[in-house]
Amino acid sequence: MSLLIAGSIATDHLMSFQGKFSDSLVVDQLDKLSVSFLVDDLDVRRGGCAANISFGLGNLGLEPVLVGAVGEDFGDYRAWLERHRVDCGSVHVSETRHTARFVCTTDSADAQIASFYPGAMSEAREIELKPIVDRVGEPDYVLVGPDDPEAMIRHTDECRQRGYPFVADPSQQLAFGDGDMIRPLVDGAHILVSNEYESSLITQKTGWTHDEVLERVGTWVITLGPRGVRIERQGEEPFEVAAVPEVDKKEPTGVGDAFRAGLLAGLSWGLSAERAAQLGCLLAVYVVEQVGTQEYTLTRSHFLARCEAAYGGDAAAEIGEHLRTLR
């Protein structure tokens, strides 16, 4: 059995400008805008939702299969992921486009000027899942994360047709998609993952009520930020799992991806939904305490000590049984 993680693979180029953009803008001349800012630093970070989730799964000892499209500039990133137990054997490499890139400059007032280049990500629509399954075996789950919209629709359609259990994680694409796009991304999912705001977008854009969404998915996992997560199933009482208190909060980017990695790891190990959500919350706190989505490291003793402090000895014991690669 395997975990297929489909979605974006990107690099982030983050720069800081010590002044304020607004000081260089002339309001009545914006139609002739042409400005340049001298930045103080450049921080290149590995990112992309599918890559972040795969990195988290690899750190927990699994060997996820990354499904996405990149450019020929992916070599160093590939080596990094493979060192962290990520199977990159089915990543599509474009012959003409670069790997997706997010370029952002932040000024001293936290204003941002940013651009996103999808690049090779647009070729993810060319990926078929069956050859990947033939190579690695039947999937426990196929997670379909934010990606080229046509790729997302193709993957969910194929999952329904071939009977692959899938996790719907449309995330950022919900803001841009309409109901015709979102409905097939959600319908028939074994698990739907969203935050509270995205949950409202799903019901608003699909035209389905909250209960009608639950009728179409097996489990709806709704992340609640610092309050943790709520898990809902049709005909059952929803329950919540509290977040793990952070020690030194630095930057929240990638926290949701780490949660998804922990959740999927727990479910693939056969843990209960509650225990899997606890594992997700535990892994997520390691990301919020770092700058960068793939900069954390795990040690068995520290990880399980935090687990016991947050969720008790039984949780630490159950989760600890599966952390065979952590030292």
ChimeraX attribute file (.defattr): number of C-alpha atoms within 10 A of each C-alpha:
attribute: neighborCount
match mode: 1-to-1
recipient: residues
	/A:1	11
	/A:2	17
	/A:3	25
	/A:4	27
	/A:5	26
	/A:6	30
	/A:7	29
	/A:8	28
	/A:9	29
	/A:10	30
	/A:11	17
	/A:12	19
	/A:13	18
	/A:14	16
	/A:15	20
	/A:16	19
	/A:17	19
	/A:18	13
	/A:19	15
	/A:20	16
	/A:21	20
	/A:22	11
	/A:23	7
	/A:24	13
	/A:25	13
	/A:26	11
	/A:27	9
	/A:28	8
	/A:29	9
	/A:30	9
	/A:31	8
	/A:32	8
	/A:33	11
	/A:34	9
	/A:35	8
	/A:36	7
	/A:37	14
	/A:38	10
	/A:39	14
	/A:40	9
	/A:41	11
	/A:42	13
	/A:43	10
	/A:44	14
	/A:45	18
	/A:46	19
	/A:47	25
	/A:48	25
	/A:49	25
	/A:50	26
	/A:51	30
	/A:52	27
	/A:53	32
	/A:54	32
	/A:55	29
	/A:56	31
	/A:57	28
	/A:58	23
	/A:59	25
	/A:60	23
	/A:61	17
	/A:62	25
	/A:63	20
	/A:64	24
	/A:65	28
	/A:66	27
	/A:67	29
	/A:68	29
	/A:69	31
	/A:70	28
	/A:71	22
	/A:72	14
	/A:73	13
	/A:74	19
	/A:75	10
	/A:76	9
	/A:77	17
	/A:78	18
	/A:79	12
	/A:80	13
	/A:81	20
	/A:82	16
	/A:83	13
	/A:84	19
	/A:85	20
	/A:86	25
	/A:87	21
	/A:88	19
	/A:89	14
	/A:90	20
	/A:91	21
	/A:92	20
	/A:93	20
	/A:94	20
	/A:95	10
	/A:96	9
	/A:97	18
	/A:98	20
	/A:99	21
	/A:100	23
	/A:101	21
	/A:102	18
	/A:103	15
	/A:104	16
	/A:105	20
	/A:106	19
	/A:107	18
	/A:108	12
	/A:109	12
	/A:110	12
	/A:111	13
	/A:112	16
	/A:113	12
	/A:114	13
	/A:115	12
	/A:116	12
	/A:117	13
	/A:118	20
	/A:119	18
	/A:120	26
	/A:121	28
	/A:122	20
	/A:123	20
	/A:124	27
	/A:125	18
	/A:126	13
	/A:127	19
	/A:128	15
	/A:129	20
	/A:130	15
	/A:131	11
	/A:132	18
	/A:133	18
	/A:134	9
	/A:135	10
	/A:136	18
	/A:137	13
	/A:138	18
	/A:139	19
	/A:140	17
	/A:141	21
	/A:142	25
	/A:143	31
	/A:144	30
	/A:145	28
	/A:146	22
	/A:147	27
	/A:148	21
	/A:149	22
	/A:150	14
	/A:151	24
	/A:152	27
	/A:153	20
	/A:154	20
	/A:155	25
	/A:156	26
	/A:157	16
	/A:158	15
	/A:159	21
	/A:160	15
	/A:161	9
	/A:162	11
	/A:163	11
	/A:164	21
	/A:165	19
	/A:166	27
	/A:167	28
	/A:168	26
	/A:169	25
	/A:170	25
	/A:171	19
	/A:172	13
	/A:173	18
	/A:174	19
	/A:175	12
	/A:176	9
	/A:177	16
	/A:178	15
	/A:179	17
	/A:180	10
	/A:181	18
	/A:182	22
	/A:183	20
	/A:184	18
	/A:185	25
	/A:186	25
	/A:187	19
	/A:188	23
	/A:189	27
	/A:190	18
	/A:191	22
	/A:192	28
	/A:193	24
	/A:194	23
	/A:195	17
	/A:196	15
	/A:197	11
	/A:198	19
	/A:199	20
	/A:200	13
	/A:201	19
	/A:202	25
	/A:203	18
	/A:204	14
	/A:205	17
	/A:206	17
	/A:207	13
	/A:208	15
	/A:209	13
	/A:210	13
	/A:211	12
	/A:212	12
	/A:213	23
	/A:214	21
	/A:215	15
	/A:216	19
	/A:217	20
	/A:218	18
	/A:219	20
	/A:220	24
	/A:221	25
	/A:222	20
	/A:223	26
	/A:224	17
	/A:225	15
	/A:226	13
	/A:227	13
	/A:228	18
	/A:229	24
	/A:230	19
	/A:231	20
	/A:232	18
	/A:233	17
	/A:234	16
	/A:235	9
	/A:236	8
	/A:237	8
	/A:238	12
	/A:239	11
	/A:240	18
	/A:241	21
	/A:242	18
	/A:243	22
	/A:244	23
	/A:245	16
	/A:246	15
	/A:247	10
	/A:248	11
	/A:249	14
	/A:250	13
	/A:251	14
	/A:252	17
	/A:253	15
	/A:254	20
	/A:255	24
	/A:256	26
	/A:257	25
	/A:258	30
	/A:259	26
	/A:260	30
	/A:261	31
	/A:262	26
	/A:263	26
	/A:264	26
	/A:265	26
	/A:266	25
	/A:267	18
	/A:268	18
	/A:269	14
	/A:270	11
	/A:271	18
	/A:272	13
	/A:273	17
	/A:274	19
	/A:275	22
	/A:276	26
	/A:277	31
	/A:278	29
	/A:279	29
	/A:280	29
	/A:281	31
	/A:282	26
	/A:283	29
	/A:284	26
	/A:285	24
	/A:286	23
	/A:287	28
	/A:288	23
	/A:289	18
	/A:290	18
	/A:291	16
	/A:292	21
	/A:293	28
	/A:294	21
	/A:295	13
	/A:296	16
	/A:297	12
	/A:298	14
	/A:299	12
	/A:300	14
	/A:301	12
	/A:302	11
	/A:303	19
	/A:304	21
	/A:305	14
	/A:306	15
	/A:307	24
	/A:308	15
	/A:309	13
	/A:310	18
	/A:311	19
	/A:312	13
	/A:313	14
	/A:314	12
	/A:315	19
	/A:316	21
	/A:317	13
	/A:318	13
	/A:319	20
	/A:320	16
	/A:321	9
	/A:322	16
	/A:323	17
	/A:324	11
	/A:325	12
	/A:326	15
	/A:327	9
